[in-house]
Amino acid sequence: MHGEYKSWDAKQDGKTTSPSTIESIDPLAYSKELGAEDPHDGIVNLVSVDAEDYAKKHFNKSVRKNLTIPEWLNEKALAQGINFSQVLQEALLEKVGRINL
């Protein structure tokens, strides 16, 4: 994907935030905000971020899911102290392909 750039909107807490355009970034304003003594002595650096990878690592909010299984299977799993949530997560990761978190 060299030379191609994609843009994703970030969603957190029900709010959507789009990436900044390069034209909308004011380096002097940011350097002042960060407390630089002389903002003209700074260096502007463009940082590329894999938004999907970042989201997987930092916005790993859990969601509640209900499941239906046979009663006999439930009883055997409970008797063995099996963590249903952990088993389901492991099985889903196996099914969709392991994600490095």
C-alpha positions in Angstrom: 0.0 0.0 0.0 3.0 2.3 -0.4 2.0 5.7 -1.7 -1.6 5.2 -0.7 -3.2 6.8 2.3 -6.5 6.0 3.9 -8.3 8.0 6.5 -10.4 6.6 9.3 -12.7 8.4 11.7 -12.0 7.7 15.3 -15.0 6.8 17.4 -14.9 6.8 21.2 -17.6 7.4 23.8 -20.1 8.0 21.0 -18.1 10.9 19.5 -16.6 10.8 16.0 -13.3 12.6 15.3 -11.8 12.9 11.9 -8.0 13.2 11.2 -6.7 16.8 10.9 -5.8 18.0 7.4 -2.2 19.2 7.0 -3.5 22.7 6.2 -5.4 22.9 9.5 -2.3 22.3 11.7 -0.7 25.4 13.2 2.7 24.5 14.4 3.2 27.8 16.2 0.0 27.4 18.1 0.9 23.9 19.2 4.4 24.8 20.3 2.9 27.7 22.4 0.4 25.2 23.9 3.2 22.9 24.8 5.2 25.7 26.5 8.1 26.2 24.0 10.1 29.2 24.9 10.7 30.2 21.2 8.4 28.3 18.9 10.5 29.2 15.9 13.4 27.0 17.2 11.3 23.9 17.0 11.0 21.2 14.3 7.7 20.2 12.6 7.5 16.5 12.1 4.7 14.6 10.3 3.8 11.4 12.2 2.1 8.5 10.4 -0.1 6.3 12.6 -1.8 3.0 11.9 -5.2 4.0 13.3 -6.6 0.5 13.2 -3.7 -0.9 15.1 -3.8 2.0 17.6 -7.5 1.4 18.2 -7.0 -2.3 18.8 -4.4 -1.6 21.4 -5.9 1.4 23.2 -9.7 1.1 22.7 -10.2 -2.5 23.7 -13.6 -1.9 25.4 -15.4 -5.1 26.3 -19.0 -5.8 25.4 -21.4 -8.1 27.1 -22.7 -11.1 25.0 -25.1 -13.8 26.0 -24.9 -17.3 24.7 -27.0 -20.4 24.7 -25.4 -23.8 25.3 -26.8 -27.2 26.3 -27.5 -27.6 30.0 -25.2 -30.7 30.3 -22.3 -28.7 28.8 -22.9 -25.8 31.2 -22.8 -28.1 34.2 -19.6 -29.9 33.0 -17.9 -26.5 32.3 -18.9 -25.1 35.7 -17.7 -28.2 37.5 -14.3 -27.8 35.8 -14.1 -24.0 36.6 -13.9 -23.0 33.0 -14.0 -19.3 32.3 -16.7 -19.0 29.6 -15.6 -15.5 28.6 -12.0 -16.5 28.2 -12.9 -19.6 26.2 -15.2 -17.6 23.9 -12.5 -14.9 23.3 -9.9 -17.6 22.5 -12.3 -19.4 20.1 -13.3 -16.1 18.3 -9.7 -15.1 18.0 -8.9 -18.5 16.5 -11.8 -18.1 14.1 -11.1 -14.6 12.9 -7.3 -14.8 13.0 -5.1 -13.9 15.9 -4.6 -10.2 16.5 -1.4 -9.1 18.1 -2.5 -6.8 21.0 
